[in-house]
Amino acid sequence: MNHGIFSFISSRRHAAIVVFSFGAACAGAALAQDKPTELRVLTHSSFALPKPLLAQFEKEAGVKLRISKAGDAGEMLNKLILTAKAPVADVVFGIDNALAGKALAADVLEAYAGPAASRESLAALPAPLVPVDYGYVTINYDKAWFAKRKQAVPTTLEELAQPANARLLVVQNPATSSTGYGFLLATIGALGEEKAFDWWARMRQGGMKVAKGWSEAYYADFSRAEGGTRPLVVSYATSPAAEVFYSKDKITESPTGSLAIPGAVYRQVEGIALVKGGGARAAAGKLIEFMRSPEVQKQMQTEMWMYPVDAAVARAEVMKFAPEPAQADAPSEKDVADKGAAWVARWTKVVLK
């Protein structure tokens, strides 16, 4: 374009300025058209997809992702609620079925009517959340720890509450962790409210430890971690598969196992949704569809360690170390929505105070 400007400059200074200004304006307009739409995405700290896959999405969709990780899913939702009057994101990923009621009550999500919203799924979430993945909160154990001591792992909640076992377990605080909240809901769903809190009181007396979130529990307190002393940890059914996948050595068996103890398994479904009051709606819709695409459904298995909700997507080979539990427990959705906050408050009183 500069060549054109210089070719048509007149001898008069005024004409030169006019022509230059016009050329600059055209260049600015072209740059504005080429600039990708910025999309603010709020996620939990476990969100992960391959960088090349995200870069490909940005290029093809004309979108620039600005991903903000806000800790555990519970912390993430609290941030979304606290900033509702001035939204910090356009789209949110990671609100699960345990937190869906709280999100809907706070009115921080907005309806989405794209194809992904009505696509068949192996797991469901209440609208406007679009399901993306699912998994199981369950107790994991350190195989070597129990084998070395020739000690049997607990198989029931009653056995787990015995002092010899209770002091081996680390759980997450349900007030700050979606993993911990899911585990609490599983016990209430299986035992009923009163018996569940009696069980939690016994666990406290037996020496159970409480961590703020999953990362602290698994990477600091679990006996598989350096300096960890607890061979039982509330984690996920897919964690043993992740242990194999990330092992420095080629191993054919996971060093950890998942205990599908009745009353200690919670089925977690994660979703994505538009943030009420957010912008970049076209770009946000593209991201929602992207999260339900076959490639994302495939890659997320060994990135976020969840099962794909698309039945047509094959399981990753390493997922053979992550069989799905035969059963899971939870209160009704209505009870979770109506009583969830009260249950967390009661848990805090029973376990921490």
ChimeraX attribute file (.defattr): number of C-alpha atoms within 10 A of each C-alpha:
attribute: neighborCount
match mode: 1-to-1
recipient: residues
	/A:1	10
	/A:2	9
	/A:3	7
	/A:4	11
	/A:5	16
	/A:6	12
	/A:7	9
	/A:8	12
	/A:9	16
	/A:10	13
	/A:11	8
	/A:12	8
	/A:13	9
	/A:14	10
	/A:15	13
	/A:16	15
	/A:17	13
	/A:18	11
	/A:19	16
	/A:20	17
	/A:21	13
	/A:22	12
	/A:23	16
	/A:24	14
	/A:25	11
	/A:26	13
	/A:27	12
	/A:28	12
	/A:29	11
	/A:30	11
	/A:31	11
	/A:32	10
	/A:33	9
	/A:34	10
	/A:35	11
	/A:36	16
	/A:37	17
	/A:38	17
	/A:39	23
	/A:40	23
	/A:41	21
	/A:42	25
	/A:43	24
	/A:44	21
	/A:45	16
	/A:46	17
	/A:47	16
	/A:48	15
	/A:49	15
	/A:50	12
	/A:51	9
	/A:52	9
	/A:53	13
	/A:54	16
	/A:55	14
	/A:56	12
	/A:57	17
	/A:58	20
	/A:59	12
	/A:60	8
	/A:61	16
	/A:62	16
	/A:63	22
	/A:64	18
	/A:65	19
	/A:66	12
	/A:67	16
	/A:68	17
	/A:69	17
	/A:70	18
	/A:71	18
	/A:72	22
	/A:73	25
	/A:74	26
	/A:75	19
	/A:76	23
	/A:77	26
	/A:78	17
	/A:79	16
	/A:80	24
	/A:81	18
	/A:82	13
	/A:83	13
	/A:84	19
	/A:85	11
	/A:86	12
	/A:87	19
	/A:88	19
	/A:89	24
	/A:90	22
	/A:91	28
	/A:92	26
	/A:93	26
	/A:94	27
	/A:95	28
	/A:96	26
	/A:97	24
	/A:98	26
	/A:99	21
	/A:100	24
	/A:101	20
	/A:102	21
	/A:103	20
	/A:104	16
	/A:105	11
	/A:106	15
	/A:107	13
	/A:108	22
	/A:109	26
	/A:110	16
	/A:111	14
	/A:112	19
	/A:113	11
	/A:114	13
	/A:115	11
	/A:116	20
	/A:117	20
	/A:118	11
	/A:119	11
	/A:120	12
	/A:121	19
	/A:122	14
	/A:123	21
	/A:124	18
	/A:125	19
	/A:126	14
	/A:127	18
	/A:128	19
	/A:129	27
	/A:130	31
	/A:131	33
	/A:132	31
	/A:133	28
	/A:134	20
	/A:135	22
	/A:136	27
	/A:137	27
	/A:138	29
	/A:139	23
	/A:140	24
	/A:141	27
	/A:142	21
	/A:143	17
	/A:144	14
	/A:145	18
	/A:146	14
	/A:147	11
	/A:148	8
	/A:149	8
	/A:150	9
	/A:151	9
	/A:152	9
	/A:153	17
	/A:154	18
	/A:155	12
	/A:156	14
	/A:157	19
	/A:158	11
	/A:159	13
	/A:160	23
	/A:161	23
	/A:162	16
	/A:163	16
	/A:164	12
	/A:165	21
	/A:166	23
	/A:167	21
	/A:168	20
	/A:169	26
	/A:170	26
	/A:171	28
	/A:172	27
	/A:173	24
	/A:174	25
	/A:175	18
	/A:176	21
	/A:177	23
	/A:178	26
	/A:179	27
	/A:180	24
	/A:181	23
	/A:182	28
	/A:183	29
	/A:184	27
	/A:185	29
	/A:186	25
	/A:187	25
	/A:188	22
	/A:189	22
	/A:190	19
	/A:191	20
	/A:192	14
	/A:193	15
	/A:194	10
	/A:195	13
	/A:196	21
	/A:197	20
	/A:198	12
	/A:199	19
	/A:200	19
	/A:201	18
	/A:202	20
	/A:203	22
	/A:204	18
	/A:205	15
	/A:206	19
	/A:207	18
	/A:208	23
	/A:209	21
	/A:210	19
	/A:211	19
	/A:212	16
	/A:213	23
	/A:214	24
	/A:215	18
	/A:216	15
	/A:217	25
	/A:218	25
	/A:219	14
	/A:220	17
	/A:221	24
	/A:222	26
	/A:223	21
	/A:224	21
	/A:225	14
	/A:226	10
	/A:227	11
	/A:228	14
	/A:229	17
	/A:230	25
	/A:231	25
	/A:232	34
	/A:233	24
	/A:234	26
	/A:235	26
	/A:236	27
	/A:237	28
	/A:238	28
	/A:239	25
	/A:240	25
	/A:241	26
	/A:242	22
	/A:243	18
	/A:244	20
	/A:245	18
	/A:246	10
	/A:247	12
	/A:248	8
	/A:249	8
	/A:250	9
	/A:251	11
	/A:252	8
	/A:253	12
	/A:254	18
	/A:255	17
	/A:256	22
	/A:257	22
	/A:258	28
	/A:259	21
	/A:260	22
	/A:261	17
	/A:262	20
	/A:263	23
	/A:264	27
	/A:265	31
	/A:266	28
	/A:267	24
	/A:268	21
	/A:269	26
	/A:270	25
	/A:271	25
	/A:272	29
	/A:273	26
	/A:274	26
	/A:275	27
	/A:276	19
	/A:277	15
	/A:278	20
	/A:279	17
	/A:280	16
	/A:281	15
	/A:282	12
	/A:283	22
	/A:284	27
	/A:285	18
	/A:286	17
	/A:287	23
	/A:288	25
	/A:289	17
	/A:290	17
	/A:291	20
	/A:292	24
	/A:293	15
	/A:294	14
	/A:295	12
	/A:296	20
	/A:297	23
	/A:298	18
	/A:299	18
	/A:300	21
	/A:301	20
	/A:302	22
	/A:303	15
	/A:304	15
	/A:305	23
	/A:306	24
	/A:307	28
	/A:308	26
	/A:309	21
	/A:310	20
	/A:311	13
	/A:312	10
	/A:313	15
	/A:314	12
	/A:315	16
	/A:316	13
	/A:317	10
	/A:318	16
	/A:319	22
	/A:320	12
	/A:321	22
	/A:322	21
	/A:323	12
	/A:324	17
	/A:325	19
	/A:326	8
	/A:327	14
	/A:328	21
	/A:329	20
	/A:330	24
	/A:331	20
	/A:332	11
	/A:333	15
	/A:334	10
	/A:335	12
	/A:336	21
	/A:337	18
	/A:338	14
	/A:339	13
	/A:340	21
	/A:341	14
	/A:342	11
	/A:343	20
	/A:344	18
	/A:345	13
	/A:346	13
	/A:347	20
	/A:348	14
	/A:349	11
	/A:350	15
	/A:351	18
	/A:352	12
	/A:353	6
